[in-house]
Each structure stands twice: as structure tokens, then as C-alpha cells.
């Protein structure tokens, strides 16, 4: 029983966050980047902290995204970090 209540609360918070995200309009539609210049794509990649490393031997790409840290309000209005 001790784990059920925290798990249920976490699930509720996750569901609420997903609903909020679904209602949040995108700042820039992804479609605008299909024909973007290399300079604009580089700017976008820097904004989201995108790093890609190609391993030619394994023919694999390691992709990392490190978005900038921002203080935002959580679903209940308390600051989260």
C-alpha cells in the first residue's frame, strides 16, 4: 500500500502534464524546417543542444539532445527545475 499512493499520484501528474503539453501550441511548426537553410538548421540544433556523432565502423549515429535548463511552472503552479 505504501507504494500505491505515490505511484497513483505520479501517474496523475504525468497524465496532467501530457494533457497540458498536447494543448500547448508549437512555437515553430516542424514543417518549416524541411526547406530550411543549413545556417537555420544549425541555429535550431544549437537551440535544442543537438549533438550527433557518426561511428563509421558500426554505421551508427549517436544522437544527444541537451535542451537549455529553464525554470518552469509545473502543473500545480510550483516552480520545478
C-alpha distances in whole Angstrom, upper triangle without the diagonal:
4,5,5,7,9,10,11,13,15,16,17,19,20,21,23,25,26,27,29,31,32,34,35,39,40,42,45,44,44,47,50,49,51,54,53,56,55,55,52,50,50,49,46,45,46,44,40,41,42,43,44,46,47,48,51,50,47,48,45,44,41,40,38,37,37,37,38,35,35,33,32,30,26,25,25,28,27,29,27,29
4,6,7,8,9,11,12,13,15,17,18,19,21,23,24,25,27,28,30,31,33,34,38,39,41,43,44,43,47,49,48,50,53,52,54,53,53,51,48,48,47,45,43,43,42,39,39,40,41,43,44,46,46,50,49,46,47,44,43,40,38,36,36,35,35,36,33,33,31,30,28,25,24,23,26,25,26,25,26
4,6,6,6,9,10,11,12,14,16,16,18,20,21,22,24,26,27,28,30,32,35,36,38,40,40,40,43,45,45,46,50,49,51,50,50,47,45,45,44,41,40,40,38,35,36,37,38,39,40,42,43,46,46,42,43,40,39,36,35,33,32,32,32,33,30,30,29,28,26,23,22,22,25,23,25,23,24
4,6,5,6,9,10,10,12,14,15,16,18,20,21,22,24,26,27,29,30,34,35,37,39,39,39,42,44,44,45,49,48,51,50,50,47,45,45,45,41,40,41,39,36,37,37,39,40,41,43,44,47,47,43,44,41,40,37,36,34,33,32,32,34,31,31,29,28,26,22,21,21,24,23,25,24,25
4,5,5,6,9,10,11,12,14,15,16,18,20,21,23,24,26,27,29,32,34,36,38,39,39,42,44,44,45,49,48,50,49,49,47,45,45,44,41,40,40,38,35,36,37,39,40,42,44,45,48,48,45,46,42,41,38,36,34,33,32,32,33,30,29,27,26,23,20,18,18,21,20,23,21,24
4,5,5,6,9,10,10,12,14,15,16,18,20,21,22,24,26,27,30,31,34,36,36,36,40,41,41,43,46,45,47,46,46,44,42,42,41,38,37,37,35,32,33,34,35,37,39,41,42,45,46,42,43,39,38,35,33,31,30,29,28,29,26,26,24,23,21,17,16,16,19,18,20,18,20
4,5,5,6,9,10,10,12,14,15,16,18,20,21,22,24,26,29,30,32,34,34,34,37,39,39,41,44,43,46,45,45,42,40,40,39,36,35,36,34,31,32,32,34,35,37,39,40,43,43,40,40,37,35,33,31,29,28,28,27,29,26,26,25,23,21,18,17,17,20,20,21,19,21
4,5,5,6,9,10,10,12,14,15,16,18,20,21,23,24,28,29,32,34,34,34,37,39,39,41,44,43,46,46,46,43,41,41,40,37,36,37,35,32,33,34,36,37,39,41,42,45,45,42,42,39,37,35,33,31,30,29,29,30,28,27,25,23,21,17,16,16,19,19,21,20,22
4,5,5,6,9,10,11,12,14,15,16,18,20,21,23,26,28,30,32,33,33,36,38,38,40,43,42,45,44,44,41,39,40,38,35,35,35,33,30,31,33,35,36,39,41,42,45,46,43,43,39,37,34,32,30,28,28,27,28,25,24,22,20,18,14,12,12,16,16,18,17,19
4,5,5,6,9,10,10,12,14,15,16,18,20,21,24,25,28,30,30,30,34,35,35,37,40,39,42,41,41,38,36,37,35,32,32,32,30,27,28,29,31,33,35,37,38,41,42,39,39,35,33,31,29,26,25,24,23,24,22,22,20,18,16,13,12,13,16,15,17,15,17
4,5,5,6,9,10,10,12,14,15,16,18,20,23,24,27,29,29,29,32,34,34,36,39,38,41,41,41,38,36,37,35,32,32,32,30,27,29,29,31,33,35,37,38,41,42,38,38,35,33,31,28,27,25,25,24,26,24,23,22,20,18,14,13,14,17,18,19,17,19
4,5,5,6,9,10,11,12,14,15,17,18,22,24,26,29,29,29,32,34,34,36,39,39,42,41,41,38,36,37,36,33,33,33,31,28,30,31,33,35,37,39,41,44,45,41,41,37,35,33,31,29,27,26,25,26,24,23,22,19,17,13,10,12,15,16,18,17,19
4,5,5,6,9,10,10,12,14,15,16,20,21,24,26,27,27,31,32,32,34,38,37,39,39,39,36,34,35,33,30,30,30,27,25,27,28,30,32,35,37,39,42,43,40,39,36,34,31,28,26,24,23,22,23,21,19,18,15,13,9,7,9,12,13,14,13,16
4,5,5,6,9,10,10,12,14,15,19,20,22,24,24,25,28,30,30,31,35,34,37,36,36,33,31,32,31,27,27,28,25,23,24,25,28,29,32,34,36,39,40,37,36,32,30,28,25,23,21,21,20,21,20,19,18,16,14,11,9,12,14,15,16,14,16
4,5,5,6,9,10,11,13,14,18,19,22,24,24,24,27,29,30,31,35,34,37,37,37,34,32,33,32,29,29,30,27,24,27,27,30,31,34,36,37,40,42,38,37,34,32,30,27,26,24,24,22,24,22,21,21,18,16,13,10,13,16,17,18,17,19
4,5,5,6,9,10,11,12,16,18,21,23,23,24,27,29,30,32,35,34,37,37,37,34,32,33,32,28,29,29,26,24,27,28,30,32,35,37,39,42,44,40,40,36,34,32,29,27,24,24,22,23,21,20,18,15,13,10,7,10,12,14,16,15,18
4,5,5,6,9,10,10,14,15,18,20,21,21,25,26,27,29,32,31,34,34,33,30,29,30,28,25,25,26,23,20,23,24,27,29,32,34,36,39,41,38,37,33,31,28,25,23,20,20,18,19,18,16,15,12,11,8,6,10,12,13,14,13,15
4,5,5,6,9,10,13,14,17,19,19,19,22,24,25,26,30,29,32,32,32,29,27,29,27,24,24,25,23,20,23,23,26,28,31,33,35,37,39,36,35,31,29,27,24,22,20,20,18,20,19,18,18,15,14,12,10,14,15,17,18,16,18
4,5,5,6,9,12,14,17,19,19,20,23,25,26,27,31,30,33,34,34,30,29,31,29,26,26,28,25,22,25,26,29,31,34,36,38,41,42,39,38,34,32,30,27,26,23,23,21,23,22,20,20,16,15,13,10,13,15,18,19,18,20
4,5,5,6,10,12,15,18,18,19,22,24,25,27,30,29,32,32,32,29,28,29,27,24,25,26,22,21,24,25,28,30,33,35,38,41,43,40,38,35,32,30,27,25,22,22,19,20,19,17,17,13,12,10,8,11,12,15,16,15,17
4,5,5,8,9,12,15,15,16,19,20,21,23,26,26,28,29,29,25,24,26,24,20,21,22,19,17,20,21,25,26,30,32,34,37,39,36,35,31,29,27,23,22,19,19,16,18,17,16,16,13,13,11,10,14,15,17,17,16,17
4,6,8,10,13,15,14,15,18,20,21,23,26,25,29,29,30,26,25,27,25,22,23,24,21,19,23,23,26,28,31,33,35,38,40,37,35,32,29,28,25,24,21,22,19,21,21,20,20,17,16,15,13,17,18,20,20,19,21
4,6,9,12,15,14,17,19,20,22,24,27,26,30,31,30,27,26,28,26,23,24,26,22,21,24,25,29,30,34,36,38,41,43,40,38,35,32,31,28,26,23,24,21,22,22,20,20,16,15,15,13,16,17,19,20,20,21
4,6,9,12,12,15,17,18,20,22,24,24,27,28,27,24,23,25,23,19,21,22,19,18,21,22,26,28,32,34,37,39,41,39,37,34,31,29,26,24,21,21,18,19,19,17,17,14,14,14,13,16,16,18,18,18,19
4,6,9,9,12,14,15,17,19,21,21,24,25,25,21,21,23,21,18,20,21,18,17,21,22,25,27,31,33,36,38,41,38,36,33,30,29,25,24,21,21,18,19,20,18,19,16,17,17,16,20,19,22,21,21,22
4,5,6,9,11,12,13,16,18,17,20,22,21,17,17,19,17,14,16,18,15,14,18,18,22,24,28,30,33,35,38,35,33,30,27,26,22,21,18,19,16,17,18,17,19,16,18,18,18,22,21,23,22,21,21
4,7,9,12,11,13,16,17,16,19,20,19,15,15,17,15,12,15,16,13,13,17,18,22,24,28,30,33,35,38,36,34,31,28,27,23,21,18,18,15,16,17,16,18,16,18,19,20,23,22,23,22,21,21
4,6,8,7,9,12,14,12,15,17,16,13,13,15,13,10,14,15,12,13,17,17,20,22,26,28,31,33,36,34,32,29,26,25,22,21,18,19,16,17,19,19,21,19,21,22,23,26,25,27,25,24,24
4,5,6,8,10,12,12,16,17,18,14,13,17,15,12,15,17,15,15,18,18,21,22,26,27,31,32,35,33,30,28,25,25,22,21,19,20,18,20,22,21,24,22,23,24,24,28,27,29,27,26,26
4,5,6,8,10,10,14,15,16,13,11,15,14,11,13,16,14,13,17,15,19,19,23,24,27,29,32,30,27,24,22,22,18,19,16,18,17,19,22,22,24,23,25,25,26,29,29,30,29,27,26
4,5,6,8,9,13,15,17,13,12,16,16,13,15,18,17,17,20,18,21,21,25,25,29,30,33,31,28,26,23,24,21,22,20,22,20,23,25,25,28,27,28,29,29,32,32,34,32,31,30
4,6,7,7,10,13,14,10,10,14,14,11,14,17,16,16,19,18,21,21,25,26,29,30,34,32,29,27,24,25,22,22,20,22,20,22,25,25,27,26,28,29,30,33,32,34,32,31,30
4,5,5,8,10,11,8,7,11,11,9,11,14,14,14,16,15,18,18,21,22,26,27,30,29,26,24,21,21,18,19,17,20,18,20,24,24,27,26,29,29,30,34,33,34,32,31,29
4,6,9,11,13,11,9,13,14,12,14,17,17,17,19,17,19,19,22,22,25,26,29,28,24,23,20,22,19,21,19,22,21,23,27,27,30,30,32,32,33,37,36,37,35,34,32
4,7,9,12,10,10,13,14,13,15,18,18,19,21,19,21,20,23,23,27,27,31,30,26,25,23,24,22,23,22,24,23,25,29,29,32,32,34,35,36,39,38,39,37,36,35
4,7,8,6,6,10,10,10,12,15,15,16,18,16,18,19,22,22,26,27,30,30,26,25,22,23,20,21,20,22,21,22,26,26,30,29,32,33,34,38,36,37,35,34,32
4,5,5,6,9,10,11,12,14,15,17,18,17,18,18,21,22,26,26,30,29,26,25,22,23,21,22,21,22,22,23,27,28,31,31,34,35,37,40,39,39,37,35,34
4,5,5,6,9,10,10,12,14,15,16,14,15,15,18,19,22,23,26,26,23,22,19,20,18,19,18,20,20,21,25,27,30,31,34,35,37,40,39,39,36,35,32
4,5,5,6,9,10,11,12,15,15,14,16,16,19,20,24,25,29,29,26,25,21,22,19,20,18,20,19,20,24,25,28,29,32,34,36,39,37,38,35,33,31
4,5,5,6,9,10,11,13,14,13,16,17,20,22,25,26,30,30,27,25,22,22,19,19,17,18,17,18,22,23,26,26,29,31,33,36,34,35,32,31,29
4,5,5,6,9,10,11,12,11,13,13,17,18,22,23,27,26,23,21,18,18,15,16,14,16,15,17,21,22,26,26,29,30,32,35,34,34,31,30,28
4,5,5,6,9,10,10,9,11,12,15,17,21,22,26,25,23,21,17,17,15,15,13,15,14,16,19,21,25,26,29,30,32,35,34,34,31,29,27
4,5,5,6,9,10,10,12,15,18,20,24,26,29,28,26,24,20,20,17,16,14,14,13,14,17,19,22,23,26,28,30,33,31,31,28,27,25
4,5,5,7,9,8,12,14,17,19,23,25,28,27,25,22,19,18,15,14,12,12,11,12,16,17,21,21,24,25,27,30,29,29,27,25,23
4,5,5,6,5,8,10,14,16,20,22,25,24,22,19,15,15,11,11,9,10,10,12,15,17,21,22,25,26,28,31,30,30,27,25,22
4,5,5,6,9,12,15,18,21,24,27,26,24,21,18,16,13,12,9,9,9,10,13,15,19,21,24,25,28,31,29,29,26,24,21
4,6,8,11,14,18,21,24,27,30,28,27,24,20,18,15,13,10,9,7,8,11,13,16,17,21,22,24,27,26,26,23,21,19
4,6,9,12,16,19,22,25,27,26,24,21,17,16,12,10,6,6,5,7,10,12,16,16,20,21,23,26,25,24,22,19,17
4,6,10,13,17,20,23,25,24,23,19,16,14,10,8,5,5,5,7,11,13,17,18,22,23,25,28,27,26,23,20,18
4,7,10,13,16,19,22,21,19,16,12,11,7,6,4,6,8,11,14,17,20,21,24,25,27,30,29,29,26,23,21
4,7,10,13,16,19,18,17,14,10,8,6,5,6,8,11,13,16,19,23,24,27,28,30,33,32,31,28,26,23
4,7,10,13,15,14,13,10,6,6,5,6,9,12,14,17,20,23,26,27,30,30,33,36,35,34,32,29,26
4,7,10,12,12,11,8,6,5,7,9,12,14,17,20,23,26,29,31,34,33,36,39,38,37,34,31,28
4,6,9,9,7,6,4,6,9,12,15,18,21,23,26,29,33,34,37,36,38,41,41,40,38,35,32
4,6,6,6,5,6,8,11,14,18,20,23,26,29,32,35,36,39,38,40,43,43,43,40,37,34
4,6,5,7,9,11,14,17,21,24,27,29,32,35,38,39,42,42,44,47,47,46,43,40,37
4,6,8,11,13,16,19,23,26,29,32,34,37,41,42,44,43,45,48,48,48,45,42,39
4,5,9,11,14,18,21,24,27,30,32,36,39,39,42,41,42,46,46,45,43,39,37
4,7,10,13,17,20,23,26,29,32,35,38,38,41,40,42,45,45,45,42,39,36
4,7,10,13,16,20,23,26,28,31,34,35,37,36,38,41,41,41,39,35,33
4,6,10,13,16,19,22,25,28,31,32,34,34,35,38,39,38,36,32,30
4,7,10,13,16,19,22,25,28,29,31,31,33,36,36,35,32,29,26
4,7,10,13,16,19,22,25,25,28,28,29,33,33,32,29,26,24
4,7,10,13,15,18,21,22,25,25,27,30,30,29,26,23,20
4,6,10,12,15,18,19,22,22,24,27,26,26,23,20,17
4,6,9,12,15,16,20,20,22,25,24,23,20,17,14
4,6,9,12,13,17,17,20,23,22,21,18,15,13
4,6,10,12,16,17,20,22,21,20,16,14,11
4,7,9,13,14,18,20,18,16,13,11,8
4,6,10,12,15,17,15,14,10,9,7
4,7,9,13,14,12,10,7,6,5
4,6,10,11,9,8,6,6,7
4,7,8,5,6,5,6,9
4,5,5,6,6,6,9
4,6,8,9,10,13
4,6,9,10,14
4,6,9,12
4,6,10
4,7
4
